[in-house]
C-alpha cells in the first residue's frame, strides 16, 4: 500500500521535473543567428591565437 503511494508520488515528481526542464529549454534557447555568431567569434579567436603562436 505504502509502496504504491510512493510510486505515484515519485512519478508525479518525475513528470513535473521533465516538464520544467522542457519549458526552461524552450524559454532560454538562443536563436540560431546568435548561436552561429558566437561560434564564428570563437573560431576567429582560436585562429588568431594560433597565428600569434606561430609568429
N, C-alpha and C positions, 0 to 999 in steps of 0.2 A: 504494500500500500504506500509506504513512505517512498519507496524506490520510484514508483510511477509519478508521484508528485515532483520529486527531484528531477526526473527525466523531463517532465513538462516545463519546469522552471528553467532548466539549463537549455532546453530547445528554444524557449522564448528569448533568453539572453543571447543565444547564438543568432537568432533571426534579427533581433534589434541591432546587434553589433555589425552584422553583414549589411543591413540596410543603412546604418550610419556610415559605414565605410564607402558604400556606393555613392551615397548622396554627397559625402565630403569630396570624393574624387570628381564628381560632376561639377560641384561648385568651384573648386580650386584648380581646375585644369587650365593649363596655359593654352593660348591659341597657337595654331600651327605656325603662324608667322613669327611669334615671339620665340617659339622653340627653335625654329630654323635660324633666326638671328643670333640667338645665344650660342648655338652650335657653331655657326660661322665665325663668331668672335673668338671662341675657344680655339678653333683650328688655326685662326690667324695668329693668335698669341703663341701657340705652340711652334708654328713655323718661324715666327720672329725670334723666339728664344733659341731655336736650332741654328738660325743664321748667325746669331751673336756668338754662340759657342764655337762655330766653325771659324769665325774671324779671330 
